Amino acid sequence: MDDDDIRDMFEPEGVVSIRRMFGGKGVYVDGVIVAVEVDDRLLLKADALTAPQFAAAGSVQWTYTGKSGGVARMPYWTLPDEALDDDDRRTHWARIAIAAGRRAKRG
């Protein structure tokens, strides 16, 4: 997604900023990280409450293999296919990611 598409997805919920990180981008709403873009894939923030929703929607969790060979599971999931061409579904998932980000910040 380009930066304008990302802003359109999250902006109704607050002030969006996009910063370079991890060789990709970090997406923030009101200063809270809610998504990352890595390898041209938008990955939305999830937590223990919302990860099952992402899994049920067919999303894939971001993982990588560390230097020691272990797999690290990151709290970010792909945007569900159902939301790729549907603005209302994209907004729904954006709100879920924002809520998870805000809970993590409070935590």
Steps between C-alpha positions, in 0.01 A plus 500: 500500500624848438505758780178668382312168510635432849393845619153452350466174689592637843431874487134490601620372839768762576813675381709266284877513467716263300867450587776291349595195710600131468589563137134591457254738667338541837144633504393703801160639600517774761857392577413131554643239262215310335659343192824440316572455134770242432589358159209698350249329733287694745497323836250608767561506875330224698504378858366206700145631457514557126752248362231227490283729285785549253568126491131421444495748208792318335768755584861393544711602799834667430783268602870492434789270579748647746877459497474205738259325263191552715181639353387837636128575482422869471166653607412598143272321254427542130190690396229238443420434133138603564623856560724539196229649278244607759538838671256413780684177584836681486366757746373218724847339513669836544288562811593159639871578447464844661329351805779241537764772467334714765471205738870421450597859572297501824642160599 
